[in-house]
């Protein structure tokens, strides 16, 4: 079995350089890193005294909270669509 070649992308998050290795295109990795950096800046503006570790954890918690809400909304939407189909629409 051949192993797929991994992409290496260097990004800046919170003024630090990170090299991300994975299957996603560089443009996708850069977009994700940019969104993480923006969220960290947003949280840091609300509390300037946070150290980097606390800031990173709060960013992760915020992001996971948003992800779970979207996942629930998606499941609700799918459920609504299935009910609509069952009525002969």
Secondary structure, DSSP 8 states (H G I E B T S, - for coil): ------EEEEEEETTEEEEEEESS-HHHHHHHHHHHHHHHHHHHHH-TT--HHHHHHHHHHHHHHHHHHHHHHHHHHHHHHHHHHHTT-
